Amino acid sequence: MKSIVSKFLSESTTSLNKTEAINITKRENGKINLDKNALEKVLGNEKVAEYPVAIYSVAGPFRTGKSFLLNLFVRYFERRGTIESVPPPLDPNDEEPLTGPFKFKGGASEGCTEGIWITKEPFIISTKNKKTVALFLMDTQGAFDHKASIKESSILFALSLLLSSYQFFNLKTSIDSLHLQALGNFAEYAQNVRDTKSGFLFQKFMFLIRDWKMIEDHKHGLYGGKRYLNTVLDGDDGADENVKTNKFLKENFSELLCYLWPSPAPKIEGMGKTSKVCHMKDVGFEFLKKASEFFHYLCFENENKNLMVKREGAEELNCRKLYEFASHFADVINQGSIDTVESYFEESYNLKLCRN
């Protein structure tokens, strides 16, 4: 086993454009659910099955740049020399096309990602305390597009939330009450699937606010995001539904965070269906700077203490154990014994507003 692991570490995803992603969902009989066989190929791989696992998953409305951001994350990791080293910052003069395992296109009216995609092999991180962690990146189909019903969106987000150790919710320009209500309803559905009331149900959750322009109020980054999130969640003038959602989020996630992003660049925002692939040099300098700081914070800052390994209560899960948990969740969803949040949406707000 040791020789297999050593060989895997030497071949780990560290070179340009080597990373691949696989869809771990499938549609059968008009329903969407986890593809256990596909997930087993990822988490059941004997080369990493016993490693502590971290899954960083990005979800949120469609056309908000989730896949683009994840591809930048991949590029950042691919700049490493070894699994012990910290990647250098993203290079604004890099002339390589910004390709990656997660498909994306700018300026289009429809989402690109369908289902849930995860890196086929993990990025291996050797921490300062000599722990070897398998980190997977995961991309989730955008909510509120024309390809997925409310029922499908609730299932996809629930799977993303249940699998992830760090869940990111990607939004453009701000957090509004409609998105908060949607998030609360999605999380409540995931809570029912998980079926436990003990301790925090989920781990860390971070809002990613793209194209943040009100820097005179809150500066880009984590500190400005924390101050902005406090104004959103702790305000006195919210509607009753928002107060309920805010309370639910605070009680069920171990920590709520927010990161404020600048705009990537006019060239990136204006990419259309017929546009050529973008290049790293087309991405704005400030955006790349914040991206490098953000990725470093999540994985390497403070001697890897922010690296979020998947847990079940106090137990730290390895890849194999997470697969067993995920299989159980998939069975619960597939049996159809848990109501979806469709009725919540119909009662709480007009979906057309969320799609605009």
DAVENRA-V181626 format. One line per field, one symbol per residue. psi: psi as a letter, one per 20 degrees, with the letter a starting at -180 (. if undefined). burial: 1 if it has 16 or more other ideal C-beta (glycine too) atoms within 10 Angstrom, else 0. A space follows every 50 residues. Layout:
psi = ???
burial = ???
This chain:
psi = gghggggghhjqniqpkhprqqpjrqppljqqrpnhgghhhghjphhjhj qpqpooppraqqkjkghgghhhgghghiiqgriiqpqrqqoijpjqqmrr iopqpqjqiqrhppbpqqphqrppporhkkqopopqqpppppqkaihprh gghhgghgggghhqhoppopqphrprhghggggggghhghghghlqjpap hrcqpppooqlpilihgpqqagghhggghhhghjqijqrhhhgggggggh hiqhpprqppqrqgqhgghjpahjqrqrqhiipqghghghgggghgghhi qlljiiooqpqncippqrgghhhgghhgghggghhjipqrjghgghhhro hhhhi.
burial = 00001001100111000010110110000001111101110110101110 11111111111111111111111111111100100010010101000111 11011100001111111111111110100000111111111111100101 11111111111111111111110110111111111111111011000000 11111111111100000101110110011001100001001100110110 01100111111111100100100000010111110011111111110111 00010011110000001111111011001101110001011101100110 000100
